[in-house]
Amino acid sequence: MATTDPPVPGLAAAGYSILPSDAVSADDWRRAHDELVDHLRALIRIPSVNPPPEPGDGELRAARFVADLLGDAGVPSQILEPTPGRGSVVAHLHGDGSGGDPLLLLSHVDVVPAPGDGWTHDPFAADVADGYVWGRGAVDMKGMVALEVGVIRRLAAEARAAGRDPASDPIPGLSRDVLFAATADEEAGGLHGAGWIVDHRPELIQAAAALNECGGVSVAFADRRFYPIGVAEKGYANFRITVRGSWGHGSMPRPDNAAVRAAAIVGRLAEPGPTRLSPAMSRFFDLVADELGGPTGRLVRRIASPDPAESEAAIAAVCDDMYGRAARALLRDTASPNVIHAGVKYNVIPGSAEIEVDCRTLPGTDEAAMREELRRRIGDELWAHCDVVAFLTAPAVEASLDTDLYRILEATIRDHDPEGVPVPVMVPFATDAKHTVRLDVPTYGFSPLRLEPDERFLERFHGVDERVGLDALRFGLPVLYDAVRRFCG
Ligand SMILES: [Zn+2]
C-alpha cells in the first residue's frame, strides 16, 4: 500500500506526499478497514430486499443505519422516505467552495432477493470466512456503500482533528463539497430512490460528477490486471408483444395457433442482431489489445470487427463463457424474450399469446430504432399478427473520458497498482446513472477493488454465494479516498 511504499520514492523522501492517503497512518487505515468490514456486515444483516416483502422497511432501516454511521462521525444526514419503508439517505461535506461544483458519492442500499438455495453461507448472516465477507449485497452494492461511508468518515475525522466541525466547516484541503447519497430502489428502476430525488430534491445530488458502482474492479485477463472504469451503460426498452391467432378446438390443430406463432417469434427474437461499436467499447478494445500485443492482442482487436463472424470467432478464441456473454451484449442491441404467456386449457387452441422481451440498447439506439430491429427480426409476415407496446424504457448513458475526474481515476488506479491497466468500459445493465444523467451529472462506475486472479466477480452480481474479499476492500478504501481528495483538492 502507498503508506509504506510510495510510488516515487524521491518525492516521498523530500517530504512531498504524492497520494493524499500517504498522509494517513497505516494504523488509521487498519482501523478504518476493520470498521468498514463491521459496517458492511451490519448492512448485509439488514435484508433491504427489493421488491420489499409486505410490510417491508429494510431499505429504511439500512438508510437509518448509514445515517447513524455518518452521525457518529459528526456528519448530519437526511433520510428521504417518499414511500413508506423505502428510505434513502443523503449527506453533505463542505469544501471551501473554490474548486467548483461538488462530487457525488452515489450508492444504493437495496438488494435483490436471495432465496438461499445453493448458498454455502446464509445470504443475510454476513459470515466472514476464507478471506471474504459473504452475503447478499456484498458486491451489489453494500461493499461500495461501506467504502463511501469510510471515505466520508475519514474526511470528517480529519476535520475534527483540525478542530473543525464537519457538520458546517470546510474539510481541510477540500475545495469542492462532497455529496453522499445511498438510495433505495435501484434494483427496480429507482422510482422510490434516485429517480424521486432527481424529480423532487435535485439540489441534494446536483454535482460536477458522480462515482457509482460497476467499475474500478480488477479483471485478470491473459496474465494482465485490467481495471475497467464504467463510463457508459446500455439503455433498456422493454416490449410487450401480443400475438394474435385463432381460438379453436385442440383436436383439430391450426397453424394460426397463437402459441405456435409466439414460439416462432421467440426463436427469431433470440437470434443475435448486428454488431455496432460504441465509442467506449472501441477505446476499451484498442487499449486492451495494445496492452496485450501479439496474437492475443490481435484477437482482442478482432472482437471489435464490423464482421460479426470474425468478431464471434475471436470471442470464442479468447473469452470464457462469462466474458463472451458480456462481449456479445456490449457489441449489439440485445433482445431477451423472458416472459411468455399463452393458453387457458389443454384442449383449447389459444387465440392470443403474450411475450415480454427485455431489450438493451447501445448509445444511439432509441425506442423507435429498437422497435424497428424487433420488426426486422420477427419478419413482416409474423409482425402483422402482433401488437407491440413499449413499457419501461431508458436511453443508454455515456460520460466523457476527456475529463479531469476520469484522468484522476486512471492515475489513482495506476498509483495504487503499478501493474494495473485502467480502461474505460460500458456495462450491459442499468444503474442509478440513468437518473443522474437527467441532471447532467456525468457518472462513473468506480468502486475500486483488487481481486484475486481467479475471482468471478461478474457472476457474483445477483448470484449465489455473493461475496467480497477482505483484501479487495482493504485495497479499495485508500484508492477511493485518493480519488475523492484529488478531484476535490
Ligand atoms: Zn447495484
Boltz pocket constraint, residues with backbone or C-beta under 6 A from the ligand:
constraints:
  - pocket:
      binder: B
      contacts: [[A, 108], [A, 139], [A, 140], [A, 141], [A, 186], [A, 213], [A, 431]]
      max_distance: 6.0
